Amino acid sequence: MKKFLFSLFALAAFSANAQTVIYSEDFNSATVDNPPAGWVFQDMDGDGYNFGDMYFVPNSAGEPSTPVSLISRSWQVSPLTPNNTATSPLIDLTNASGAITLEWKVTAANNVSWNSENYSVYVHTVEDVYEAVFEEPVFTETYTGAGGFPGVQTKTVDISSFAGQSVFVTFRHHDVTDMDYLSLDDVTVKAEVLGVADMNAAKVSVYPNPVKDEFKLNLSAAYNSAKTEVTVTDLTGKKVKTFAAGESYNVSDLGKGVYILTITDGVNKFTQKLIKK
């Protein structure tokens, strides 16, 4: 079952400084014939095994021994060396602000000799997953459970640098062989949303936007200008400019394209796309 948040600002009327679910998928209704809506699976190693081939690992009686979840195998009758990806539908963060978190659950085999599954997580704006996996992952680990199901662990990653963009999330099972299986579940993206009164108080105007050489800011009285920092990041999350509060901000040396502008004084925070022409 998936959930989309259509209006962050509508829900903000009922919640101040709360995290709101923007996207979630629990895979509970997923089957081989009914895959989770919008998810795309790639068998990059071409061995014929992939995410989406099964949504639980059966025990000897054919009953699930895992949660209903995304499953990728590193052993199935014989050793496998997976390079499998599962990519979410496009997740809209254009109205998200404050802290944005990606959360999921992970587990592996209940035998400690077979549960060292390696995987990485990518957050990306490009649709081509073959291109996306050349980017730096936001998270990577070799899972090591405590042994004995349910050894489910919850993982959380801050993806606030992607505010103002629409992104895909890709899970990649790779660089492992002859273990058993990787199980990924309950993928959720949450954003911190200001209440209506707080949003009005912390309003910021950016002009001109698109910008050629310099832009200016109109900060509300809520901001402490002495503590205000203005940062510009590219779409990979790399910080390319940092300014203290001033009359104007020169970005003439930046290449043409879309950047993310963040203004914060440690209490108030504002994020918006900045288009450099």
VENLINNOR-V481894 format. One record per pair of residues at least 24 apart in sequence whose C-alpha atoms are under 6 Angstrom apart, sorted by the first residue. I is the first residue (numbers start at 1). J is the second residue. Records with the same first field share a line. If there is no record, write none. Layout:
I: J / J
This chain:
1: 25 / 26
12: 195 / 196
13: 195 / 196
15: 195
16: 194 / 195
17: 192 / 193 / 194
18: 192 / 193
19: 190 / 191 / 192
20: 190 / 191
21: 190
22: 189 / 190
23: 188 / 189
24: 187 / 188
25: 186 / 187
26: 185 / 186
27: 69
28: 68
38: 89
39: 87 / 88 / 89
40: 86 / 87
41: 85 / 86
42: 84 / 85
43: 84
44: 83 / 84
45: 83
50: 84
69: 184 / 185
70: 183 / 184
71: 182 / 183
72: 181 / 182
73: 180 / 181
74: 177 / 178 / 179 / 180 / 181
75: 178 / 179 / 180
79: 178
80: 177 / 178
81: 176 / 177
82: 174
83: 173 / 174
84: 172 / 173
85: 171 / 172
86: 170 / 171
87: 169 / 170
88: 168 / 169
90: 167 / 168
91: 166 / 167
92: 166
93: 163 / 164 / 165 / 166
94: 164 / 165
96: 163 / 191
98: 192
99: 160 / 191 / 192
100: 158 / 159 / 160 / 190 / 191
101: 157 / 158 / 159 / 189 / 190
102: 156 / 157 / 188 / 189
103: 155 / 156 / 187 / 188
104: 154 / 155 / 185 / 186 / 187
105: 153 / 154 / 184 / 185 / 186
106: 152 / 153 / 183 / 184
107: 151 / 152 / 183
108: 181 / 182 / 183
110: 147 / 148 / 149
111: 147
112: 147
114: 179 / 180
116: 142 / 143 / 144
117: 142 / 143
118: 142 / 174 / 176
119: 172 / 173 / 174
120: 171 / 172
121: 170 / 171
122: 169 / 170
123: 168 / 169
124: 167 / 168
125: 167
161: 237
164: 272 / 273
210: 275 / 276
211: 276 / 277
212: 276 / 277
213: 250 / 251 / 252
214: 249 / 250 / 251
215: 248 / 249
216: 248
227: 265
228: 264 / 265
229: 263 / 264
230: 262 / 263
231: 261 / 262
232: 260 / 261
233: 259 / 260
234: 259
